[in-house]
Amino acid sequence: MSNLFLRAAATIPLTAAADYSNDRGKSVTISGDTATRSASATVAATGIILEGAASGGTVQVAILGAIGGTVPAKLSGSVTKGQRLQQSTDGTWVVDAATGARVVSLVALETGVSGDIIEAATLTPFVGS
């Protein structure tokens, strides 16, 4: 790692606003030191949970568009490897509808169905309309 970088990866520990112990791969917004599961399909999430925790515990969060590696993505629909993924209203991910108000932040690196956690690459969040 270059001495110019402050950390090797854009991951940060945050306090869980609720019980996120089963929320690996879901999107979050960040306010101060607190991570809150994303509840909007149209407002860009800041990160994705790498490791969940109970309410008040420490969750590990990767910053969307800035993490150097791949991330887990919890699906709420069927996806095929290579498809772009958009946020859903419960922090999960679905196939990009390619139209309408939405936030696209991931590319699927695996095929999966609703309930699966797949490997994905992050994109700088794109807000479409």
The 8 nearest C-alpha neighbors of each residue, nearest first, counted from 0:
[[1, 7, 2, 4, 6, 3, 5, 8],
 [0, 2, 3, 4, 5, 7, 6, 8],
 [1, 3, 4, 0, 5, 6, 7, 8],
 [2, 4, 1, 5, 0, 6, 7, 8],
 [5, 3, 2, 6, 1, 7, 0, 8],
 [4, 6, 3, 7, 2, 1, 8, 0],
 [7, 5, 4, 8, 9, 0, 10, 3],
 [6, 8, 0, 4, 9, 5, 67, 1],
 [9, 7, 10, 6, 66, 67, 68, 65],
 [8, 10, 66, 62, 61, 65, 11, 7],
 [11, 9, 61, 60, 8, 62, 59, 66],
 [10, 12, 60, 59, 13, 61, 9, 62],
 [11, 13, 59, 58, 57, 60, 10, 14],
 [14, 12, 32, 33, 58, 57, 34, 11],
 [13, 15, 33, 57, 55, 56, 34, 32],
 [14, 16, 55, 54, 34, 17, 56, 58],
 [15, 17, 35, 54, 34, 33, 55, 14],
 [18, 16, 54, 15, 19, 53, 55, 35],
 [17, 19, 53, 54, 20, 52, 15, 16],
 [20, 18, 22, 51, 52, 21, 53, 17],
 [19, 21, 52, 51, 53, 18, 22, 23],
 [22, 20, 19, 23, 51, 52, 18, 50],
 [23, 21, 19, 25, 20, 51, 24, 48],
 [24, 22, 48, 49, 51, 50, 25, 21],
 [23, 25, 72, 71, 73, 48, 47, 22],
 [26, 24, 90, 91, 47, 22, 48, 23],
 [25, 27, 47, 90, 37, 46, 36, 44],
 [28, 26, 36, 37, 46, 35, 44, 47],
 [27, 29, 44, 45, 35, 37, 34, 36],
 [28, 30, 34, 33, 31, 35, 45, 27],
 [31, 29, 33, 32, 34, 28, 35, 13],
 [30, 32, 33, 29, 34, 13, 14, 28],
 [31, 33, 13, 14, 30, 34, 29, 12],
 [34, 32, 14, 13, 30, 31, 29, 15],
 [35, 33, 29, 15, 28, 13, 16, 27],
 [36, 34, 27, 28, 16, 37, 29, 33],
 [37, 35, 27, 90, 26, 28, 38, 34],
 [36, 38, 27, 90, 26, 28, 39, 44],
 [39, 37, 88, 89, 90, 36, 40, 87],
 [40, 38, 88, 41, 42, 37, 87, 89],
 [39, 41, 87, 88, 86, 101, 42, 102],
 [40, 42, 101, 39, 102, 100, 43, 126],
 [43, 41, 39, 40, 44, 102, 126, 101],
 [44, 42, 102, 41, 124, 45, 126, 40],
 [45, 43, 28, 27, 46, 26, 37, 42],
 [46, 44, 28, 63, 62, 27, 29, 43],
 [45, 47, 62, 63, 27, 61, 26, 44],
 [46, 48, 26, 61, 60, 25, 27, 24],
 [49, 47, 60, 23, 24, 50, 25, 59],
 [50, 48, 59, 60, 23, 24, 47, 61],
 [51, 49, 59, 58, 48, 23, 52, 60],
 [50, 52, 20, 58, 19, 23, 22, 48],
 [53, 51, 20, 19, 56, 58, 57, 18],
 [52, 54, 18, 20, 56, 19, 55, 17],
 [55, 53, 17, 18, 15, 56, 16, 52],
 [54, 56, 15, 14, 53, 16, 57, 17],
 [57, 55, 53, 52, 54, 14, 15, 58],
 [56, 58, 14, 13, 52, 15, 12, 59],
 [59, 57, 51, 13, 52, 50, 12, 15],
 [58, 60, 12, 50, 49, 11, 48, 13],
 [59, 61, 48, 11, 10, 47, 49, 46],
 [62, 60, 10, 46, 47, 9, 66, 63],
 [61, 63, 46, 65, 9, 66, 45, 10],
 [64, 62, 46, 65, 121, 45, 123, 61],
 [63, 65, 123, 122, 121, 66, 62, 124],
 [64, 66, 63, 62, 9, 67, 123, 121],
 [67, 65, 9, 68, 8, 62, 61, 64],
 [66, 68, 8, 65, 69, 9, 7, 64],
 [69, 67, 66, 70, 120, 8, 121, 65],
 [68, 70, 120, 119, 118, 121, 67, 71],
 [69, 71, 119, 118, 120, 72, 68, 49],
 [70, 72, 24, 118, 117, 116, 119, 73],
 [71, 73, 24, 116, 117, 74, 118, 119],
 [74, 72, 116, 24, 91, 25, 115, 92],
 [75, 73, 92, 113, 91, 114, 76, 115],
 [74, 76, 113, 91, 93, 92, 114, 73],
 [77, 75, 113, 93, 112, 74, 78, 94],
 [76, 78, 112, 113, 111, 79, 75, 93],
 [79, 77, 111, 110, 94, 112, 76, 80],
 [80, 78, 110, 82, 81, 109, 111, 107],
 [79, 81, 109, 110, 108, 107, 82, 78],
 [82, 80, 107, 108, 106, 79, 83, 109],
 [83, 81, 107, 106, 80, 79, 84, 94],
 [84, 82, 106, 95, 105, 94, 107, 81],
 [85, 83, 94, 95, 105, 93, 103, 106],
 [84, 86, 103, 95, 102, 93, 92, 94],
 [87, 85, 92, 40, 102, 91, 90, 93],
 [86, 88, 40, 91, 92, 89, 90, 93],
 [87, 89, 39, 38, 40, 90, 86, 37],
 [90, 88, 38, 91, 87, 37, 39, 36],
 [89, 91, 26, 25, 37, 87, 88, 36],
 [92, 90, 25, 73, 87, 74, 89, 75],
 [91, 93, 74, 86, 87, 85, 75, 84],
 [94, 92, 84, 76, 85, 75, 74, 95],
 [93, 95, 84, 78, 85, 83, 96, 82],
 [96, 94, 84, 85, 97, 83, 93, 103],
 [95, 97, 98, 94, 99, 85, 101, 93],
 [98, 96, 95, 99, 127, 101, 94, 83],
 [97, 99, 96, 128, 100, 127, 101, 95],
 [100, 98, 128, 101, 127, 97, 96, 41],
 [99, 101, 128, 127, 41, 98, 126, 102],
 [100, 102, 41, 127, 40, 126, 99, 128],
 [101, 103, 126, 85, 125, 41, 86, 43],
 [102, 104, 85, 125, 124, 84, 105, 101],
 [103, 105, 124, 122, 121, 123, 85, 84],
 [106, 104, 121, 84, 122, 120, 83, 119],
 [105, 107, 83, 120, 119, 82, 84, 81],
 [108, 106, 119, 80, 81, 109, 82, 83],
 [107, 109, 80, 119, 118, 81, 106, 120],
 [110, 108, 80, 107, 117, 118, 111, 79],
 [109, 111, 79, 80, 78, 108, 107, 112],
 [112, 110, 78, 77, 115, 109, 79, 117],
 [111, 113, 77, 76, 115, 114, 78, 74],
 [112, 114, 75, 76, 74, 115, 77, 111],
 [113, 115, 74, 75, 112, 73, 116, 76],
 [116, 114, 74, 113, 112, 73, 111, 117],
 [115, 117, 73, 72, 71, 74, 24, 114],
 [118, 116, 72, 71, 109, 115, 119, 111],
 [117, 119, 71, 108, 70, 109, 72, 69],
 [120, 118, 107, 108, 70, 106, 69, 71],
 [119, 121, 69, 106, 105, 70, 107, 122],
 [122, 120, 105, 64, 63, 104, 106, 119],
 [123, 121, 64, 104, 105, 124, 63, 120],
 [122, 124, 64, 104, 63, 125, 121, 65],
 [125, 123, 104, 103, 122, 102, 43, 126],
 [126, 124, 103, 102, 127, 123, 104, 43],
 [125, 127, 102, 101, 124, 103, 128, 43],
 [128, 126, 101, 100, 102, 125, 99, 98],
 [127, 100, 99, 101, 98, 126, 41, 102]]
